[in-house]
Amino acid sequence: MATLLLLRHGRTTANADGGLAGRQPVELDETGRAQASAVGERLRGVPLAAVVTSPLIRCRQTLELALPQAAPVVEEGLIECDYGSWEGQPLKKLAKEPLWPVVQQHPSAVVFPEGEAMAAMAARAVAAVRSWDARVSAEHGPEAVWLACSHGDVIKAIVADALGVHLDLFQRIVADPASVTAIRFTPLRPFLIRLNDTGGDLAALVPPPRKRRRRATRAGDSDAAVGGGAGASR
């Protein structure tokens, strides 16, 4: 199957101020714009079969700077969790709310006031990337690489699913601004290739072309490939 690169948007004004942005139209700050440009340099050697994005402006700004030649497709399933009445509030204030410890220790049970359930966020995000991955694989082959730009909690939920761990453990996962996480889905299981990568060569994530097996021309070669007898390749 194809390889998915999960890119978190660059730092925003809300990140810098310690607020919970949610679905508000906050934009990248100066640091975030620099982060987006830097990740674009890291992606330069990666041929991307598709680029999809959360509809929120901070993700679209990140891709405009990182991949100016790309034409991202908006995927609603990758939008940030709807934090309801919590959006726009300082995290320091929210940390005093009775729901805060539940968010940290039992997120699968959380439904934000006037907002979305974390379990619902995780389910639609996972469904979105798996659907896109199947489409990219079918259209471009198993060596294809594609990118999805989204948000911290969304990426953490997708990683938790790939690792086969309960959503209640997803707070142990980190996805920093402008970080890249790589997942390869297969018919048997997903593989987490990289997590929260903020530096290094991303071109190494491109799978090498598959080598076609040479057809056996001798009976001994054919027997060895099955039974492992004399003449088997090493």
Solvent accessible surface area in square Angstrom, and as a share of the most:
residue,aa,sasa,rsa
1,M,68,0.30
2,A,0,0.00
3,T,0,0.00
4,L,0,0.00
5,L,0,0.00
6,L,1,0.00
7,L,0,0.00
8,R,41,0.15
9,H,5,0.02
10,G,0,0.00
11,R,82,0.30
12,T,1,0.01
13,T,63,0.37
14,A,13,0.10
15,N,54,0.28
16,A,51,0.39
17,D,123,0.64
18,G,31,0.29
19,G,19,0.19
20,L,29,0.14
21,A,11,0.09
22,G,1,0.01
23,R,82,0.30
24,Q,70,0.31
25,P,109,0.69
26,V,27,0.16
27,E,80,0.36
28,L,13,0.07
29,D,22,0.11
30,E,151,0.68
31,T,56,0.33
32,G,0,0.00
33,R,112,0.41
34,A,63,0.49
35,Q,52,0.23
36,A,0,0.00
37,S,52,0.33
38,A,56,0.44
39,V,4,0.02
40,G,9,0.09
41,E,103,0.46
42,R,41,0.15
43,L,3,0.01
44,R,176,0.64
45,G,49,0.47
46,V,10,0.06
47,P,92,0.58
48,L,45,0.22
49,A,33,0.26
50,A,21,0.16
51,V,15,0.09
52,V,1,0.00
53,T,1,0.00
54,S,0,0.00
55,P,28,0.17
56,L,20,0.10
57,I,44,0.23
58,R,4,0.02
59,C,0,0.00
60,R,93,0.34
61,Q,22,0.10
62,T,0,0.00
63,L,2,0.01
64,E,113,0.50
65,L,55,0.27
66,A,6,0.05
67,L,27,0.13
68,P,91,0.57
69,Q,171,0.76
70,A,36,0.28
71,A,88,0.69
72,P,53,0.33
73,V,75,0.43
74,V,74,0.42
75,E,36,0.16
76,E,112,0.50
77,G,11,0.11
78,L,1,0.01
79,I,23,0.12
80,E,16,0.07
81,C,0,0.00
82,D,39,0.20
83,Y,8,0.03
84,G,17,0.17
85,S,52,0.33
86,W,12,0.04
87,E,37,0.16
88,G,45,0.44
89,Q,45,0.20
90,P,71,0.45
91,L,69,0.34
92,K,174,0.74
93,K,110,0.47
94,L,1,0.00
95,A,48,0.37
96,K,175,0.74
97,E,64,0.29
98,P,119,0.75
99,L,43,0.22
100,W,60,0.21
101,P,62,0.39
102,V,50,0.29
103,V,9,0.05
104,Q,65,0.29
105,Q,135,0.60
106,H,86,0.38
107,P,0,0.00
108,S,33,0.21
109,A,57,0.44
110,V,1,0.00
111,V,94,0.54
112,F,3,0.01
113,P,55,0.34
114,E,161,0.72
115,G,26,0.25
116,E,31,0.14
117,A,27,0.21
118,M,2,0.01
119,A,45,0.35
120,A,47,0.37
121,M,0,0.00
122,A,13,0.10
123,A,65,0.51
124,R,52,0.19
125,A,0,0.00
126,V,22,0.12
127,A,60,0.46
128,A,11,0.08
129,V,1,0.00
130,R,100,0.37
131,S,60,0.39
132,W,23,0.08
133,D,1,0.01
134,A,51,0.40
135,R,110,0.40
136,V,4,0.02
137,S,17,0.11
138,A,90,0.70
139,E,120,0.54
140,H,98,0.44
141,G,19,0.19
142,P,50,0.32
143,E,54,0.24
144,A,13,0.10
145,V,2,0.01
146,W,0,0.00
147,L,0,0.00
148,A,0,0.00
149,C,0,0.00
150,S,0,0.00
151,H,0,0.00
152,G,8,0.07
153,D,27,0.14
154,V,0,0.00
155,I,2,0.01
156,K,25,0.11
157,A,2,0.02
158,I,1,0.01
159,V,0,0.00
160,A,2,0.02
161,D,53,0.28
162,A,8,0.06
163,L,88,0.44
164,G,69,0.66
165,V,54,0.31
166,H,109,0.49
167,L,24,0.12
168,D,33,0.17
169,L,65,0.32
170,F,0,0.00
171,Q,50,0.22
172,R,192,0.70
173,I,16,0.08
174,V,79,0.46
175,A,6,0.05
176,D,57,0.29
177,P,31,0.19
178,A,10,0.08
179,S,2,0.01
180,V,0,0.00
181,T,1,0.01
182,A,0,0.00
183,I,0,0.00
184,R,63,0.23
185,F,9,0.04
186,T,40,0.24
187,P,132,0.83
188,L,139,0.69
189,R,123,0.45
190,P,29,0.18
191,F,89,0.37
192,L,53,0.26
193,I,66,0.34
194,R,64,0.23
195,L,74,0.37
196,N,37,0.19
197,D,20,0.11
198,T,86,0.50
199,G,43,0.41
200,G,50,0.49
201,D,91,0.47
202,L,0,0.00
203,A,39,0.30
204,A,72,0.56
205,L,8,0.04
206,V,45,0.26
207,P,23,0.14
208,P,106,0.67
209,P,114,0.72
210,R,178,0.65
211,K,194,0.82
212,R,233,0.85
213,R,230,0.84
214,R,230,0.84
215,R,220,0.80
216,A,61,0.48
217,T,125,0.73
218,R,164,0.60
219,A,80,0.62
220,G,44,0.42
221,D,46,0.24
222,S,53,0.34
223,D,98,0.51
224,A,6,0.04
225,A,90,0.70
226,V,136,0.78
227,G,66,0.63
228,G,54,0.52
229,G,44,0.43
230,A,104,0.81
231,G,68,0.65
232,A,31,0.24
233,S,114,0.74
234,R,278,1.01
